[in-house]
Amino acid sequence: MTIVRLGYVAMSMELKNASPSKTMTFAQFQKLLNREAALRKLERIAQLNLQNTLRLLKHNLASGIHFYRLTSRLIPLANHEELLDWDYMKPLQENLREIGDFVKKHKMRIDFHPDHFVLLNSPKEDILKNAIKTLKLHYLLLKGMPLNPIHRCVIHVGGKYKEIEKSLERFVDNWMIVPRSIQKMIMLENDDTSFTLEDTLYLCEKLDIPLVFDYHHHLVHHHSNWEENWDRVVQTWRHSPLPIKMHISSPKSDKEVRHHSDYVDIDMFFKFLNVIKGSIPQIDCMIEAKKKDKALFKLMDEVRTRTDVEVIDGSSFLLK
């Protein structure tokens, strides 16, 4: 038997006025003539984002949700080249600690998925440096909570740059530049246009990185059946303290097959689950649907009508 635990991404459709991604552009920052006052305003925005994150976590607890992806936009302009002297962590210590204490007390799993511009296989030195800098920000946030950063940050392999094999090997070369503490934080995900499950497995096995299997991505971009490689995917998690993780979403339409739908197609989801049932004790499934937690609630409502599961709580069930 396998326990399935559902999570959602960043924003709640149910909780009002709780955005954790409030921001300020650098153009807006520059319009404030007093630089110190502008920095304090940035800090207040970041504090509000963290306060709203805690509100979201409390909403999750009340709803029986134990798995949640933090937004990567918690601190606006944190790595902007004109603000490198800004010590953004100091004023956020208390807020970060509150989040960490809450997560640990209620045994929640939280992680990050930085934006697509984090390209560790880039041939350009400045892009690589910026990618590492962005990953360091995520590492510092997790350490500030303080939570063990191991396997809490999902990234894609990066750009294809017209040559798959060279791009994969460049990832290996660039990986050696990434600090070990940040390496330990990383999970890799197969994508829908460039790097297939097999490509990503090559790196994960070579560099000992857990693979986050995106089922939707695989269905629109694959070279073989995923079932043939499932045992290999599971093995990439053998050294992780966390349960295996995957992403679930559904195509928006037949024409927009790569775009995410508002909700999750339960038949598509259970086609996957019925294959992996019994192969692992638990799997954490991050829902990447436009309707966020609303999609999770709808999916659980549909799960409750099935006879092949045993519902555990608001986001978890056992495959019989």
DODOVEX-696262 format. One line per 10 residues: their letters; for each residue x, y, z of N, C-alpha, C. Coordinates in nm, 2 decimals, m for minus. Atoms other than C-alpha are relative to their C-alpha. Layout:
<atoms>
a) X,Y,Z,X,Y,Z,X,Y,Z | ...
</atoms>
This chain:
<atoms>
mtivrlgyva) 0.08,m0.12,0.00,0.00,0.00,0.00,0.09,0.13,0.00 | m0.07,m0.12,0.01,0.11,0.35,m0.07,m0.08,0.12,0.04 | 0.06,m0.12,m0.04,0.02,0.68,0.10,0.03,0.11,m0.10 | m0.01,m0.11,0.09,m0.05,0.97,m0.14,m0.03,0.13,0.08 | 0.02,m0.12,m0.07,m0.01,1.32,0.00,0.00,0.12,m0.10 | 0.01,m0.11,0.10,m0.12,1.63,m0.20,0.04,0.13,0.06 | m0.04,m0.14,m0.04,0.02,1.98,m0.19,m0.04,0.09,m0.12 | 0.03,m0.10,0.10,m0.03,2.30,m0.38,0.10,0.11,0.00 | m0.10,m0.10,0.02,0.17,2.60,m0.50,m0.04,0.14,0.04 | m0.01,m0.15,m0.03,0.22,2.94,m0.33,m0.12,0.07,0.04
msmelknasp) 0.11,m0.08,m0.02,m0.12,3.10,m0.35,m0.13,m0.08,0.03 | 0.13,0.06,m0.03,m0.46,3.02,m0.20,m0.11,0.07,m0.08 | 0.12,m0.06,0.06,m0.78,3.07,m0.39,m0.11,0.02,0.10 | 0.10,m0.01,m0.10,m0.98,3.04,m0.07,0.03,0.11,0.10 | m0.03,m0.10,m0.11,m0.79,3.27,0.17,0.02,0.13,m0.07 | 0.00,m0.14,0.07,m0.84,3.64,0.08,0.11,0.09,0.06 | m0.10,m0.10,m0.04,m0.58,3.91,0.09,0.12,m0.06,0.07 | m0.11,0.07,m0.07,m0.30,3.67,0.17,0.11,m0.03,m0.10 | m0.10,0.03,0.09,m0.06,3.70,m0.12,0.14,0.01,0.06 | m0.14,0.00,m0.05,0.30,3.60,m0.03,0.10,0.06,m0.10
sktmtfaqfq) m0.08,m0.04,0.11,0.43,3.76,m0.35,m0.01,0.15,m0.03 | 0.00,m0.14,0.02,0.38,4.13,m0.30,0.14,0.06,m0.04 | m0.13,m0.03,0.05,0.65,4.32,m0.47,0.02,0.15,m0.02 | m0.03,m0.14,0.04,0.82,4.65,m0.57,0.10,m0.01,m0.11 | m0.10,0.00,0.11,1.00,4.71,m0.90,0.11,0.09,0.04 | m0.12,m0.09,m0.02,1.34,4.87,m0.91,m0.03,0.14,m0.04 | 0.04,m0.13,0.05,1.18,5.16,m1.10,m0.08,0.07,0.12 | 0.08,m0.06,m0.12,0.94,5.22,m0.80,0.10,0.03,0.11 | m0.10,m0.02,m0.11,1.24,5.18,m0.56,0.07,0.13,m0.03 | m0.08,m0.12,0.04,1.43,5.46,m0.75,m0.08,0.13,0.02
kllnreaalr) 0.08,m0.12,m0.01,1.14,5.70,m0.73,0.00,0.05,0.15 | m0.01,m0.05,m0.14,1.18,5.71,m0.35,0.14,0.06,0.02 | m0.13,m0.07,0.00,1.45,5.97,m0.30,0.09,m0.04,0.12 | m0.07,0.04,m0.12,1.55,5.86,0.05,0.03,m0.16,m0.01 | m0.04,0.14,0.02,1.74,5.53,m0.01,m0.03,m0.09,0.12 | 0.02,0.08,m0.12,1.72,5.41,0.35,m0.15,m0.02,0.02 | 0.15,0.01,m0.02,1.34,5.48,0.36,m0.05,m0.11,m0.11 | 0.04,0.09,0.10,1.31,5.28,0.03,0.04,m0.14,0.04 | m0.04,0.14,m0.05,1.50,4.98,0.19,m0.09,m0.04,0.11 | 0.10,0.04,m0.11,1.27,4.99,0.49,m0.13,m0.04,m0.06
kleriaqlnl) 0.13,0.04,0.06,0.97,4.98,0.26,0.01,m0.14,m0.06 | m0.02,0.14,0.06,1.12,4.67,0.08,m0.01,m0.10,0.12 | 0.00,0.09,m0.11,1.17,4.51,0.42,m0.15,m0.02,0.05 | 0.13,0.02,m0.04,0.81,4.58,0.52,m0.08,m0.09,m0.10 | 0.06,0.08,0.09,0.69,4.42,0.20,0.04,m0.15,0.02 | m0.04,0.14,m0.02,0.90,4.11,0.26,m0.06,m0.05,0.13 | 0.06,0.05,m0.12,0.77,4.09,0.62,m0.14,m0.03,m0.02 | 0.14,0.03,0.03,0.42,4.11,0.49,m0.02,m0.13,m0.08 | 0.00,0.12,0.07,0.49,3.83,0.25,0.02,m0.12,0.09 | m0.03,0.11,m0.10,0.63,3.61,0.53,m0.12,m0.01,0.09
qntlrllkhn) 0.12,0.01,m0.09,0.33,3.70,0.75,m0.12,m0.07,m0.07 | 0.10,0.07,0.08,0.10,3.59,0.47,0.03,m0.15,m0.03 | m0.04,0.14,0.01,0.30,3.27,0.42,m0.04,m0.07,0.13 | 0.05,0.07,m0.13,0.23,3.19,0.79,m0.15,m0.02,0.00 | 0.15,0.01,0.01,m0.14,3.26,0.73,m0.04,m0.11,m0.09 | 0.02,0.11,0.09,m0.13,3.02,0.44,0.02,m0.13,0.06 | m0.03,0.13,m0.07,0.03,2.75,0.65,m0.10,m0.03,0.10 | 0.10,0.02,m0.10,m0.23,2.80,0.92,m0.13,m0.05,m0.07 | 0.11,0.04,0.08,m0.50,2.77,0.65,0.02,m0.15,m0.05 | m0.03,0.13,0.04,m0.33,2.45,0.53,m0.02,m0.10,0.12
lasgihfyrl) 0.02,0.08,m0.11,m0.32,2.31,0.88,m0.15,m0.03,0.03 | 0.15,0.01,m0.02,m0.70,2.38,0.92,m0.06,m0.09,m0.10 | 0.06,0.08,0.11,m0.76,2.20,0.59,0.06,m0.14,m0.01 | m0.06,0.13,0.01,m0.54,1.90,0.66,0.10,m0.02,m0.11 | m0.10,0.00,0.11,m0.27,1.99,0.40,0.13,0.01,0.07 | m0.13,0.01,m0.06,0.08,1.90,0.49,0.12,0.03,m0.09 | m0.10,m0.01,0.10,0.27,1.98,0.17,m0.03,0.13,m0.07 | 0.02,m0.13,0.05,0.32,2.33,0.03,0.13,0.06,m0.06 | m0.12,m0.06,0.06,0.55,2.51,m0.21,0.00,0.15,0.02 | m0.02,m0.14,m0.03,0.67,2.85,m0.10,0.03,0.08,m0.13
tsrliplanh) m0.04,m0.08,0.12,0.69,3.13,m0.36,0.15,0.04,0.01 | m0.14,m0.05,0.00,1.04,3.24,m0.46,0.00,0.15,0.00 | 0.01,m0.14,0.01,0.92,3.60,m0.46,m0.03,0.06,0.14 | 0.02,m0.05,m0.14,0.92,3.65,m0.08,0.07,0.13,0.03 | m0.07,m0.12,m0.03,1.18,3.92,m0.08,0.03,0.07,m0.14 | m0.02,m0.07,0.13,1.15,4.17,m0.37,0.14,0.06,m0.01 | m0.13,m0.07,0.03,1.48,4.29,m0.53,0.11,m0.05,0.09 | m0.10,0.05,m0.09,1.68,4.07,m0.29,0.14,m0.01,m0.07 | m0.13,0.02,0.07,1.95,4.00,m0.55,0.03,0.10,m0.11 | m0.02,m0.10,0.10,1.93,4.32,m0.75,0.14,0.05,0.01
eelldwdymk) m0.14,m0.05,0.00,2.28,4.44,m0.86,0.02,0.13,0.07 | m0.01,m0.13,m0.06,2.21,4.79,m0.72,m0.03,m0.01,0.15 | 0.04,0.01,m0.15,2.11,4.65,m0.37,0.08,m0.11,0.07 | m0.09,0.11,m0.05,2.40,4.41,m0.30,0.04,0.03,0.15 | m0.05,m0.03,m0.14,2.48,4.60,0.03,m0.12,m0.01,0.09 | 0.12,0.01,m0.08,2.12,4.54,0.16,0.00,m0.13,0.08 | 0.01,0.12,m0.08,2.12,4.29,0.45,m0.14,m0.03,0.03 | 0.14,0.02,m0.01,1.77,4.17,0.39,m0.04,m0.11,0.10 | 0.03,0.11,m0.10,1.80,3.87,0.63,m0.03,0.05,0.14 | 0.01,m0.04,m0.14,1.84,4.06,0.95,m0.14,0.04,0.05
plqenlreig) 0.14,m0.04,m0.05,1.49,4.23,0.97,m0.10,m0.11,m0.02 | 0.09,0.11,0.03,1.33,3.90,0.86,0.01,m0.12,0.10 | m0.03,0.12,m0.08,1.47,3.67,1.13,m0.12,m0.05,0.08 | 0.11,0.04,m0.08,1.17,3.67,1.35,m0.11,m0.07,m0.08 | 0.11,0.05,0.09,0.92,3.61,1.07,0.04,m0.14,m0.06 | m0.04,0.12,0.06,1.13,3.33,0.92,0.00,m0.11,0.11 | 0.00,0.10,m0.11,1.17,3.16,1.26,m0.15,m0.05,0.04 | 0.14,0.04,m0.02,0.79,3.17,1.31,m0.05,m0.10,m0.10 | 0.04,0.09,0.11,0.74,2.99,0.98,0.06,m0.14,0.03 | m0.07,0.12,m0.03,1.00,2.73,1.07,m0.05,m0.07,0.12
dfvkkhkmri) 0.06,0.06,m0.12,0.86,2.67,1.41,m0.13,m0.07,m0.03 | 0.14,0.05,0.03,0.51,2.62,1.27,0.02,m0.13,m0.08 | m0.02,0.12,0.09,0.63,2.38,1.00,0.05,m0.12,0.08 | m0.05,0.11,m0.07,0.83,2.17,1.24,m0.10,m0.05,0.10 | 0.10,0.04,m0.10,0.56,2.16,1.51,m0.11,m0.09,m0.07 | 0.11,0.07,0.06,0.30,2.04,1.26,0.05,m0.10,m0.11 | m0.06,0.10,0.09,0.54,1.82,1.05,m0.04,0.02,m0.14 | 0.03,m0.03,0.14,0.48,1.99,0.72,0.12,m0.01,m0.09 | m0.11,0.00,0.10,0.69,1.96,0.41,m0.02,0.13,m0.09 | 0.00,m0.12,0.09,0.77,2.29,0.23,0.12,0.00,m0.08
dfhpdhfvll) m0.12,m0.01,0.08,1.00,2.36,m0.05,m0.02,0.11,m0.10 | 0.00,m0.11,0.10,1.08,2.60,m0.34,0.01,m0.06,m0.14 | m0.02,0.03,0.14,1.08,2.59,m0.72,0.04,0.14,m0.07 | m0.04,m0.13,0.06,1.28,2.90,m0.85,m0.04,0.01,m0.14 | 0.05,m0.03,0.14,1.19,3.06,m1.18,0.10,m0.06,m0.10 | m0.07,0.07,0.11,1.31,2.93,m1.52,0.14,0.06,m0.03 | m0.13,m0.07,0.03,1.61,3.18,m1.53,0.11,m0.06,0.08 | m0.10,0.07,m0.07,1.80,2.95,m1.29,0.06,m0.11,m0.09 | m0.05,0.09,0.10,2.02,2.79,m1.55,0.14,m0.05,0.04 | m0.13,0.05,m0.04,2.30,2.58,m1.41,0.09,m0.06,m0.11
nspkedilkn) m0.08,0.05,0.11,2.40,2.45,m1.75,0.03,0.11,m0.10 | m0.02,m0.11,0.10,2.44,2.80,m1.91,0.15,0.00,m0.03 | m0.14,m0.02,0.04,2.76,2.85,m2.11,0.05,0.14,0.03 | m0.04,m0.14,m0.04,2.76,3.22,m1.99,0.02,0.01,0.15 | m0.05,0.00,m0.14,2.95,3.28,m1.67,m0.10,0.09,0.08 | 0.09,m0.09,m0.08,2.72,3.57,m1.56,m0.13,m0.06,0.03 | 0.13,0.07,m0.02,2.40,3.36,m1.60,0.02,m0.11,0.11 | m0.03,0.10,m0.10,2.56,3.08,m1.40,0.02,0.06,0.14 | m0.02,m0.07,m0.13,2.67,3.32,m1.12,m0.13,0.05,0.06 | 0.13,m0.05,m0.05,2.32,3.47,m1.10,m0.09,m0.12,0.04
aiktlklhyl) 0.08,0.12,m0.04,2.17,3.12,m1.09,0.05,m0.05,0.14 | m0.05,0.04,m0.13,2.40,3.03,m0.79,m0.04,0.10,0.10 | 0.04,m0.10,m0.09,2.32,3.36,m0.63,m0.15,m0.02,0.04 | 0.15,0.02,m0.03,1.94,3.29,m0.66,m0.02,m0.12,0.09 | 0.01,0.12,m0.09,1.99,2.94,m0.51,0.05,0.03,0.14 | m0.05,m0.04,m0.13,2.19,3.09,m0.23,m0.11,0.07,0.08 | 0.11,m0.07,m0.07,1.89,3.32,m0.14,m0.10,m0.10,0.05 | 0.09,0.10,m0.04,1.67,3.01,m0.12,0.06,m0.08,0.12 | m0.07,0.07,m0.11,1.93,2.84,0.10,m0.01,0.08,0.13 | 0.00,m0.09,m0.11,1.95,3.14,0.33,m0.14,0.01,0.07
llkgmplnpi) 0.14,0.00,m0.05,1.57,3.15,0.37,m0.03,m0.12,0.08 | 0.02,0.12,m0.07,1.56,2.79,0.47,0.08,m0.01,0.13 | m0.08,0.00,m0.12,1.85,2.82,0.71,m0.05,0.10,0.10 | 0.06,m0.10,m0.09,1.68,3.13,0.86,m0.12,m0.05,0.07 | 0.13,0.05,m0.07,1.37,2.93,0.95,0.01,m0.07,0.14 | m0.10,0.07,0.08,1.58,2.72,1.04,m0.05,m0.14,m0.03 | 0.04,0.13,0.04,1.49,2.41,0.84,0.12,m0.06,m0.07 | m0.10,0.07,0.07,1.72,2.14,0.70,m0.02,0.03,m0.15 | 0.02,m0.03,0.14,1.77,2.26,0.34,0.00,m0.11,m0.10 | m0.02,0.12,0.09,1.83,1.91,0.20,m0.12,m0.03,m0.08
hrcvihvggk) 0.11,0.04,0.10,1.61,1.84,m0.11,m0.12,0.09,0.02 | 0.11,m0.09,m0.01,1.39,2.15,m0.07,m0.01,0.10,m0.12 | m0.01,m0.09,0.11,1.46,2.32,m0.40,0.00,m0.07,m0.14 | 0.01,0.07,0.13,1.34,2.19,m0.74,0.04,0.10,m0.11 | m0.03,m0.08,0.12,1.50,2.32,m1.06,m0.01,m0.09,m0.13 | m0.01,0.07,0.13,1.50,2.22,m1.43,0.15,m0.01,m0.04 | m0.14,0.02,0.04,1.82,2.10,m1.60,0.05,0.13,m0.06 | m0.04,m0.13,0.05,1.83,2.43,m1.79,m0.03,0.01,m0.15 | 0.03,m0.03,0.15,1.86,2.54,m2.16,0.06,m0.12,m0.08 | m0.05,0.11,0.10,1.91,2.29,m2.45,0.11,0.05,m0.08
ykeieksler) m0.11,m0.06,0.08,2.13,2.53,m2.65,0.03,m0.08,m0.12 | m0.01,0.07,0.13,2.06,2.32,m2.96,0.08,m0.13,0.01 | m0.08,0.12,m0.01,2.28,2.04,m2.83,m0.02,m0.07,0.14 | 0.04,0.07,m0.12,2.13,1.80,m2.57,0.12,m0.05,0.08 | m0.11,0.07,m0.07,2.45,1.60,m2.49,0.10,0.10,0.06 | m0.10,m0.10,m0.05,2.68,1.90,m2.46,m0.06,0.08,0.12 | 0.07,m0.07,m0.10,2.42,2.08,m2.25,m0.01,m0.08,0.13 | 0.00,0.09,m0.12,2.39,1.78,m2.01,0.14,0.00,0.06 | m0.14,0.01,m0.05,2.77,1.76,m1.98,0.04,0.13,0.06 | m0.03,m0.13,m0.06,2.79,2.13,m1.92,m0.06,0.02,0.14
fvdnwmivpr) 0.06,0.00,m0.13,2.55,2.09,m1.63,0.10,m0.08,0.10 | m0.10,0.07,m0.08,2.80,1.83,m1.49,0.12,0.08,0.04 | m0.12,m0.08,m0.02,3.09,2.06,m1.53,m0.03,0.12,0.10 | 0.04,m0.11,m0.08,2.91,2.36,m1.38,m0.04,m0.04,0.14 | 0.04,0.05,m0.13,2.78,2.15,m1.09,0.12,0.00,0.10 | m0.12,0.00,m0.09,3.13,2.13,m0.96,0.03,0.14,0.06 | m0.02,m0.14,m0.05,3.13,2.51,m0.91,m0.10,0.03,0.11 | 0.11,m0.03,m0.09,2.81,2.50,m0.71,0.04,m0.04,0.14 | m0.04,0.04,m0.13,2.88,2.50,m0.33,m0.07,m0.12,0.05 | 0.06,0.13,m0.05,2.82,2.17,m0.16,m0.13,0.02,0.07
siqkmimlen) 0.12,m0.02,m0.08,2.56,2.31,0.08,m0.12,0.02,m0.09 | 0.11,m0.03,0.09,2.35,2.43,m0.22,m0.03,m0.13,m0.09 | 0.02,0.13,0.07,2.41,2.10,m0.41,m0.10,m0.09,0.07 | 0.09,0.08,m0.08,2.24,1.92,m0.13,m0.14,0.04,0.01 | 0.13,m0.05,0.00,1.94,2.14,m0.16,m0.08,m0.04,m0.12 | 0.05,0.00,0.13,1.87,2.06,m0.52,m0.08,m0.14,m0.03 | 0.07,0.11,0.07,1.61,1.82,m0.69,m0.01,0.04,m0.14 | 0.01,m0.03,0.15,1.59,1.80,m1.07,m0.13,m0.05,m0.05 | 0.13,0.04,0.06,1.27,1.78,m1.27,0.01,m0.01,m0.15 | 0.01,0.01,0.15,1.21,1.66,m1.63,m0.09,0.11,m0.05
ddtsftledt) 0.09,m0.11,0.05,1.06,1.93,m1.85,m0.07,m0.04,m0.12 | 0.09,0.03,0.11,0.82,1.95,m2.14,0.05,0.03,m0.14 | m0.05,m0.04,0.13,1.04,2.07,m2.42,0.14,m0.04,m0.02 | m0.15,0.02,0.02,1.41,2.01,m2.36,0.05,m0.13,0.05 | m0.07,0.11,m0.06,1.52,1.74,m2.12,m0.11,m0.10,0.05 | 0.09,0.10,m0.03,1.32,1.42,m2.10,0.03,m0.07,0.14 | m0.03,0.08,m0.12,1.29,1.18,m1.81,0.13,m0.07,0.00 | m0.13,0.07,0.01,1.58,0.98,m1.94,0.12,0.10,0.01 | m0.11,m0.10,0.00,1.80,1.29,m1.99,0.02,0.04,0.15 | m0.01,m0.05,m0.14,1.72,1.41,m1.63,0.05,m0.12,0.09
lylcekldip) m0.05,0.11,m0.08,1.78,1.06,m1.49,0.15,m0.02,m0.02 | m0.15,0.01,0.03,2.13,1.06,m1.65,0.07,0.09,0.10 | m0.06,m0.09,m0.09,2.22,1.36,m1.44,m0.02,m0.04,0.15 | 0.03,0.03,m0.14,2.05,1.25,m1.12,0.08,m0.12,0.04 | m0.08,0.12,m0.03,2.22,0.91,m1.13,0.15,0.03,0.01 | m0.14,m0.03,0.01,2.56,1.06,m1.22,0.04,0.09,0.12 | m0.04,m0.10,m0.11,2.55,1.34,m0.95,m0.07,m0.03,0.13 | 0.07,0.04,m0.12,2.33,1.17,m0.69,m0.10,0.11,0.04 | 0.10,m0.11,m0.03,2.04,1.42,m0.71,m0.14,m0.07,m0.02 | 0.14,0.05,0.02,1.67,1.32,m0.65,m0.07,0.05,m0.12
lvfdyhhhlv) 0.07,m0.04,0.12,1.45,1.33,m0.95,m0.15,0.02,0.04 | 0.15,m0.03,m0.02,1.10,1.50,m0.92,m0.06,m0.03,m0.14 | 0.07,0.04,0.12,0.89,1.32,m1.18,m0.12,0.09,m0.03 | 0.11,m0.07,0.05,0.66,1.55,m1.37,m0.08,m0.08,m0.10 | 0.07,0.09,0.09,0.40,1.32,m1.52,m0.06,0.07,m0.12 | 0.06,m0.08,0.11,0.23,1.59,m1.74,0.12,0.03,m0.10 | m0.11,m0.03,0.09,0.57,1.70,m1.88,0.04,m0.13,m0.08 | m0.04,0.12,0.07,0.66,1.34,m1.96,m0.10,m0.04,m0.11 | 0.09,0.04,0.10,0.34,1.28,m2.15,0.01,0.08,m0.12 | m0.01,m0.09,0.12,0.40,1.57,m2.38,0.14,0.00,m0.06
hhhsnweenw) m0.14,0.00,0.05,0.78,1.51,m2.42,0.07,m0.12,0.06 | m0.07,0.12,m0.05,0.92,1.16,m2.39,0.05,m0.08,m0.12 | m0.06,0.09,0.10,1.13,0.90,m2.57,m0.03,m0.15,0.03 | 0.03,0.14,m0.04,1.01,0.59,m2.38,m0.11,0.00,0.10 | 0.11,0.01,m0.11,0.75,0.47,m2.13,0.06,0.02,0.13 | m0.05,m0.03,m0.13,0.80,0.61,m1.79,0.01,m0.12,0.09 | 0.00,0.12,m0.09,0.71,0.28,m1.63,0.13,m0.08,0.00 | m0.12,0.07,0.02,1.03,0.13,m1.76,0.11,0.06,0.09 | m0.10,m0.07,m0.07,1.23,0.39,m1.56,m0.04,0.03,0.15 | 0.05,m0.03,m0.13,1.02,0.41,m1.24,0.09,m0.04,0.11
drvvqtwrhs) m0.09,0.05,m0.11,1.25,0.20,m1.03,0.13,0.09,0.01 | m0.12,m0.08,0.00,1.54,0.42,m1.14,m0.03,0.14,0.07 | 0.05,m0.12,m0.07,1.34,0.73,m1.03,0.00,m0.02,0.15 | 0.01,0.02,m0.15,1.28,0.58,m0.69,0.14,m0.01,0.06 | m0.14,0.02,m0.05,1.65,0.49,m0.65,0.07,0.14,0.02 | m0.07,m0.13,m0.02,1.75,0.86,m0.69,m0.04,0.06,0.14 | 0.04,m0.05,m0.13,1.57,0.92,m0.36,0.05,m0.08,0.12 | m0.04,0.09,m0.10,1.75,0.65,m0.17,0.08,0.06,0.12 | m0.08,m0.07,m0.11,1.97,0.90,0.03,m0.08,0.12,0.06 | 0.08,m0.11,m0.04,1.69,1.15,0.09,m0.07,m0.02,0.13
plpikmhiss) 0.08,0.01,m0.13,1.53,1.21,0.44,m0.15,0.02,m0.03 | 0.14,m0.04,0.04,1.21,1.31,0.25,m0.06,m0.11,m0.09 | 0.06,0.10,0.09,0.95,1.09,0.07,0.02,0.05,m0.14 | m0.01,m0.04,0.14,0.97,1.08,m0.31,m0.11,0.10,m0.04 | 0.09,m0.11,0.04,0.81,1.38,m0.48,m0.03,m0.01,m0.15 | 0.03,m0.01,0.14,0.63,1.42,m0.81,m0.09,0.12,m0.02 | 0.09,m0.10,0.03,0.44,1.69,m0.99,m0.12,m0.05,m0.08 | 0.12,0.05,0.08,0.08,1.64,m1.12,m0.07,0.13,m0.05 | 0.08,m0.10,0.06,m0.11,1.86,m1.36,m0.06,m0.06,m0.12 | 0.07,0.05,0.12,m0.34,1.82,m1.66,0.01,0.10,m0.11
pksdkevrhh) 0.00,m0.09,0.11,m0.33,1.97,m2.01,m0.12,0.09,0.00 | 0.11,m0.09,0.00,m0.54,2.28,m2.05,m0.10,m0.04,m0.11 | 0.08,0.05,0.11,m0.68,2.15,m2.38,0.08,m0.08,m0.10 | m0.07,0.08,0.10,m0.60,1.93,m2.68,0.10,0.09,m0.08 | m0.09,m0.09,0.07,m0.45,2.24,m2.85,0.11,0.06,0.08 | m0.10,m0.05,m0.09,m0.27,2.37,m2.55,0.04,m0.10,0.10 | m0.03,0.12,m0.08,m0.14,2.04,m2.42,0.11,0.03,0.10 | m0.10,m0.02,m0.10,0.16,2.19,m2.24,m0.04,0.09,0.11 | 0.04,m0.09,m0.10,m0.03,2.45,m2.05,m0.08,m0.07,0.11 | 0.06,0.07,m0.11,m0.17,2.36,m1.71,m0.15,0.04,0.01
sdyvdidmff) 0.15,m0.02,m0.01,m0.55,2.32,m1.66,m0.03,0.06,0.14 | 0.04,m0.05,m0.13,m0.74,2.48,m1.37,0.00,m0.11,0.10 | 0.01,0.11,m0.10,m0.79,2.14,m1.21,0.08,m0.12,m0.05 | m0.08,0.13,0.03,m0.64,1.79,m1.21,m0.11,m0.10,m0.05 | 0.08,0.11,0.06,m0.79,1.52,m1.43,0.02,m0.13,0.09 | m0.02,0.11,m0.09,m0.85,1.24,m1.17,0.03,m0.13,m0.07 | m0.03,0.13,0.07,m0.85,0.96,m1.43,0.15,0.00,m0.05 | m0.14,m0.01,0.04,m0.51,1.08,m1.56,0.09,m0.03,0.12 | m0.08,0.01,m0.12,m0.38,1.10,m1.21,0.00,m0.15,0.05 | 0.01,0.14,m0.05,m0.50,0.75,m1.11,0.06,m0.10,m0.10
kflnvikgsi) m0.07,0.09,0.10,m0.36,0.60,m1.43,0.15,m0.01,0.05 | m0.14,0.00,m0.06,m0.02,0.70,m1.28,0.01,m0.08,0.13 | m0.01,0.06,m0.14,m0.10,0.60,m0.92,m0.02,m0.15,0.00 | 0.03,0.15,0.00,m0.23,0.25,m1.01,0.12,m0.08,m0.05 | m0.13,0.07,0.04,0.11,0.17,m1.17,0.10,0.00,0.11 | m0.11,m0.01,m0.10,0.33,0.29,m0.88,m0.05,m0.05,0.13 | 0.06,0.05,m0.12,0.09,0.16,m0.61,0.08,m0.12,0.06 | m0.07,0.11,m0.07,0.29,m0.06,m0.36,0.15,0.01,m0.03 | m0.14,0.00,0.03,0.63,0.03,m0.51,0.08,0.09,0.10 | m0.05,m0.09,m0.10,0.69,0.30,m0.24,m0.10,0.02,0.11
pqidcmieak) 0.09,m0.01,m0.12,0.55,0.36,0.11,m0.08,0.13,m0.01 | 0.07,m0.13,0.01,0.46,0.73,0.03,0.05,0.08,m0.11 | m0.04,m0.09,0.11,0.46,0.98,m0.25,m0.07,0.13,0.03 | 0.05,m0.14,m0.02,0.41,1.36,m0.21,m0.02,0.06,m0.14 | 0.04,m0.05,0.14,0.23,1.50,m0.52,m0.03,0.15,0.01 | 0.02,m0.14,0.01,0.26,1.87,m0.59,m0.09,0.03,m0.11 | 0.10,m0.03,0.11,m0.05,1.99,m0.78,0.04,0.14,m0.06 | m0.03,m0.13,0.07,0.05,2.25,m1.04,m0.12,0.03,m0.09 | 0.12,m0.04,0.07,m0.30,2.36,m1.14,m0.03,0.15,0.03 | 0.03,m0.15,m0.01,m0.42,2.72,m1.20,m0.08,0.03,0.13
kkdkalfklm) 0.09,m0.03,m0.11,m0.68,2.69,m0.92,0.06,m0.03,0.14 | m0.08,0.02,m0.13,m0.41,2.61,m0.65,m0.07,m0.09,0.10 | 0.06,0.09,m0.10,m0.57,2.48,m0.33,m0.14,m0.04,m0.03 | 0.13,0.03,0.04,m0.91,2.49,m0.48,0.00,m0.13,m0.09 | m0.01,0.12,0.08,m0.79,2.23,m0.73,0.03,m0.13,0.09 | m0.03,0.11,m0.10,m0.66,2.02,m0.43,m0.13,m0.04,0.06 | 0.13,0.03,m0.06,m1.00,2.04,m0.26,m0.09,m0.08,m0.09 | 0.08,0.07,0.10,m1.18,1.94,m0.58,0.05,m0.14,m0.02 | m0.05,0.13,0.02,m0.95,1.65,m0.64,m0.03,m0.10,0.12 | 0.03,0.09,m0.12,m1.00,1.52,m0.28,m0.15,m0.03,0.01
devrtrtdve) 0.15,0.03,0.00,m1.38,1.55,m0.32,m0.02,m0.12,m0.09 | 0.02,0.11,0.09,m1.35,1.32,m0.62,0.07,m0.13,0.05 | m0.07,0.11,m0.06,m1.10,1.09,m0.44,m0.10,m0.07,0.10 | 0.09,0.05,m0.11,m1.36,1.04,m0.16,m0.12,m0.09,m0.06 | 0.11,0.08,0.07,m1.61,0.89,m0.42,0.05,m0.14,m0.04 | m0.06,0.12,0.05,m1.36,0.61,m0.51,m0.01,m0.11,0.11 | 0.00,0.11,m0.09,m1.37,0.26,m0.36,0.14,m0.07,0.02 | m0.13,0.06,0.00,m1.00,0.18,m0.42,0.10,0.08,0.08 | m0.08,m0.08,m0.09,m0.87,0.43,m0.16,m0.06,0.01,0.14 | 0.04,m0.03,m0.14,m0.89,0.50,0.21,0.05,0.14,0.03
vidgssfllk) m0.04,m0.14,m0.03,m0.90,0.87,0.29,0.05,0.02,0.14 | m0.07,m0.02,m0.13,m0.67,0.98,0.57,m0.04,0.13,0.06 | 0.04,m0.13,m0.05,m0.74,1.35,0.60,m0.03,0.09,m0.12 | 0.04,m0.09,0.11,m0.80,1.66,0.39,0.09,0.00,m0.12 | m0.09,0.00,0.12,m0.51,1.60,0.15,0.07,m0.13,m0.02 | m0.08,0.13,0.01,m0.39,1.24,0.20,m0.10,m0.12,m0.01 | 0.08,0.12,0.01,m0.52,0.90,0.11,0.09,m0.12,m0.02 | m0.07,0.12,0.02,m0.41,0.54,0.10,m0.05,m0.08,m0.12 | 0.04,0.08,0.12,m0.41,0.34,m0.22,m0.01,m0.15,0.05 | 0.02,0.14,m0.04,m0.56,0.00,m0.14,0.06,m0.10,m0.09
</atoms>
